[in-house]
Amino acid sequence: MSTQQDKKEIDVEANLSAASPPPPKPVHTPMPVHWVALGMFINFVTATGIVFLNRKLFLSEFTFVILLTIIHYFITWAGCWIAILLGKVERKQNEASIWSQLWLFALGFALGVPFCNASIKFNTLGTYQISKALMTPVSILIEIFYYKRTFSTNVLLTVVPIITGVIYTGYADVEISSIGLLVGLGCVLISVLTQIWSQNKQKELDMNSMQLMYYTTPLSVGVLVVSSPLIDDFFGPNGIINFEVSWFVTSLVVITGICAGVINMTIYFILKETSPVTYQIFGHVKTCTILFGSFIFFDQQLTANYLIGMAITMFGAFGYTYVKLNNL
């Protein structure tokens, strides 16, 4: 009799446990405005500064794109590791399974930054930055043809001036070369694919961008270490083995590496505390800064046609943001 009574009590407790709602997720407390502003300022300085410093580095005798990327990735991973030690980022439980699912993504992640660094090396800064505006139309095309998404007519119309402006700017750039064009397009395509894959992987593995970077970066570094001898000059007169290290080059490499780590940290912070639209508008401000900085710091040739191309591109970029912001 007591056994049946105990069974009934267990069944009742099980039903109550099944019916009880899941524990509420912790509510995110927004950071004070001045801390958000400070984070955005730090991101602005490092994101624009790394482009200028990388360009300065490649104009010196340091031309090792893959080696520079390896250093940047290592410092970025170290930043993620410190964030874990401080309890700002949580490690996942099934790490072996996670790493086994990230190899293909890590390969794309390994290629993205080298292509962008190569674009800085072989193009003028203005062309490098304007070409990155193509990420919006390329992303839309991939979403339409591969993921079968639909976009409003207004969104599609904003793509027209972006593409037109980039083509016109490239035509007006007297310094553009075939290799610069190829690495620039490669930078755009791989960056877009990496962004899309990153969003999918975060959902699939239930992790945020910092966690994904922590687990992906070591794999990407492994890919780059293997490929470095095939791409970077190792044994030539000015190769890595015979390269004469100077304080100037060493300082630039270390500073750009720190910038790379800080950029990724602050992107995570800004997106967490604001919104993707805010960050997109913020990105346009950085684009304009880099464009004008390329003329001020690197004496890039400025022509009327070049300015027209930039203006058309930025008109389309701001138009796209406006349309998305107002759901038009």
N, C-alpha and C positions, 0 to 999 in steps of 0.2 A: 504493500500500500504506500509506504513511504517512498519507494523507488519510483512509482508512477507520479507521486506528488512532486518529487525532485525533477523528474523529466518535464512535467508541465511548467515548473518554474524556469527551467533552463530554456524551454521553447519560448516562454513569454519574454525572457531577457533577450533572446536572440532576435525576436520580432521587434522589440523596442530598439535594439541596437541597429537593426536594418532600417527602421523607420526614422531614426534620428538623423538630422541633416549633418552633412560633413562640416568639420570645423571651419569657421570663416578664415579667408586668406588675410594675412596681415595687411592693414591699410598703410599705403605709402604716405608718409608725411613729407610734403614738399619742403625743399630746402629754402632758406631765406633768399630773397631776390639778389642780394649782394654777392652771395656765394655762387649763384647761377651765373651772374654777370662776370664774376672772376673766372669761372670755368670757361665761359665763352671767349673771354679775352685771351686766356692762355692757349686755347685751341686756335684762335685767330693768329696769334703770334707764331706758334709752332707750325701750323699748317701752311702759312705763307712763307715762313722762314725756311722750312725744309726745301721748298722748291728753289728759292734763291740760292741757298747754300749748296744744294746738289748741283745746280748749274755752275756755280763757282768752282766746285770740286772737279767737275768733268772738264772745265776749261783749263784746269791745271794738268799735270801729268798723270793724275789718278784717273784711270779710265775703266776700272774693273766693276762693271755693273752688278755681276752676280755676287762678288765678294762684299760689295757695299750692302746688298740686300740681305745677305747672311748676317752681317753685323746688326743691321736694323731689326731683323726678325729675332735675333738672340736677345737684344735689349728689350724688345717688346715682350717676349716671353718672360724675361726676368721681372718686368713690371707686373705681369699677370700673377707670377709666383708670389711676389711681395704682397699683392692684393689678397691672395689666398691666405697668406700668413697673418695678415691683419684682420682677417675675417670679413673682408668686403666682398669676396667671391667665394662660392662654395664649390668644393670638389665633388664630382659625381662618384657614385659607388662602384659601378661596373666599368672601370676605366679600360680594361683590356678589350671589352666589347666595343666601347666607344672608339678607341683607336683603330680597331679593325674596320669600322664603318666610315672612317674619315680619309682613307688613303686617296681615293679619287678626288675628293674635294681639296685635299692638301696639295695634290698635283696642280690643280687650277690656281690655288692660292699661291703656290710657289712661282707660277709664271706671271701673275698679275703685276706685282711690284717691279720685277726686272724689266718688263715691257714699258712700264711708265717711266722708270729711270732711264731706259734707253731712249724714250721719246724726248726726255729732257736733254739728253746728251746730243741727239742728232737733229733736233728741231730748235727753232727759236722758242723762247718761253711763251710768247704770245700765241704762236701756232699750237704749242703743246696744250696750253690751257683752253683755247677755243675749241680744239678738236675734242676735248673731254665733254663738251656740250652735246656731242653726238650720242652720249650714253643714254639720254632720254629717248630719242627716236629708236635707237637700237633695242633698248629695253622694251619699248612698246611693240616693236615688230616681233620680238621673241615671245612676248606675252600673247600676242594675237595668234601667231602661227603654231606655236608649240603648246601653250597652255589654254588656247581657245578662249581667251578673255576678250571682252568687247570694251571699246572706249567711245566716249561721246564725240560728236563731230567737232566740237570746240577744242577738245584735247588734240585731235588729229590735225586740226588747222594750225595749232601752235608749233607743230613739228616742221611745217613748211619753212618758216623763217629761220629755224635753227639749222636745218640742212643747207638751205640757201646761203646763210651767213658763213657757215664753216667752209663750204666750197669756195665762196668768194674770197674769204680770208686766205685760204691756201693758195688760190690763184694769185693773190696780191703779194704773197710772201716770196720775195726774190731769192731767199736763202733756202727754200724747201728742197729736199732731195728725195730720191726714190726710197732709200732706206729709212729716212725720217718719216715718210708717208706710211710705209709698211709697219714700222714699230708703233706709230701713232694710232693706226687703226687696230693693231693688235692690243694695245693698251686699252682702248675703248671696249673692244669685244670681250676680252678676258675679264675686265673689271665688271662689266654688266653681268656676265655669267656667274662670276664669283658672288656678286651681290644677291642674285636670285637663288643660287645654291645655298648661300649662307642663311637666307630666310627659311628655306625648306629644311635645312639641317637643324636649325634651332627648334623648329616645330617638331621634327621627327625625333630628336634626341632630348627634347624638353630641357633646353639650356639657353642661357642668354649669350650675347655676343662675346663677352669677356671669357666665359667658359669655353666657348667654341674656339676662340683664339688660343687659349691655354693648351688645348689638346691638339689643335691643328698645326701650330707653329713648329714644334719639334719635328713633325713629319715633313713639313715643307723645307725646313733647314736640311734635312737628310737628302731630299731631292736636289737641292741647290748645291750641296757639297759634292755630290756625284757629278753634276752637270758643269760645275765651275771650270774644271780643266778643259772642257770641250768648248767653252765660250770665252772665258777670260784668257788673256795672254799670260801664260805662266813663265815660259822660259826665254822669251824674246829679250832684246836689249832693254826695253822698258817694261818687261813683264813683272809679275808679282815677286818672283824669286830675286830678281835684280833691282827691284824698286827701292830707291833711296827715300826712306821715310823722313819727313820733315815735321817740325812742330805744327806748321800751318796745315798740312794735309791731315795729320793725326787729330788736330783740334776739330777740323771740319767733320771728319768721320764720326768722332765721338759726339759732337753736338747734334749732327743730323740723326744719329742713332737715338739719342735722348729725345729729340723732337718726335721721331717715329713712335716711340713708346708713349709719350705724353699725348700725342694726337689720338691714339686708339683709346686711351683711358678717358680723355675728355669727351670724345664722341659718345662713348657709353654713358657718361654722366649727363651730357646735354640732352640726348634722346630720352633718358629716364626722367629728367626734370622738366623738359619742354614738350616738343612734339616733332614728328618728322617734317612737317611743313615749315616750322620755325627753323629747323636745321637746314632745310633746302634754301630758304631765303638767305640765311646766314652764309650758305655756300656761295651764293651769287655775289655777296659782298667780298668774300675772299677771292673769287674769280676776278672781279674788277680790280682789286688791289694787286694781284699778280700781273694782270695785263699792263697796268700803268707802271708797276715796278720794273717790268722787263724793258721799258723804254728809258726809265730813269737810271737804273743800275747797270744795264748791259748794253746801252747805246743801240738798241734794236732799231732798224730803219723804220721810220714811221711815214707812211704815205696816206693819201686821202682814201684810196681804195681799201687799204688795210683797215682804216678807221671805220669805213662804211661796212665792211664785212663784220667787224666786231660788234658794231651797233645793231646790225640785223640779227646776229646770233643772240645777243643779250636781250633784245626785244622779244624774241621767241622764248627764251628761257624764263624771263619774268612773266610773260604771257601764260606759259604753261603753269607756273606756280599760282598765278592769279585764278586760272580756271579750276585747278585742283582745290585751291583754298575755298572757293565759292561753290564747288560741286556743279559747275556749269556743263 
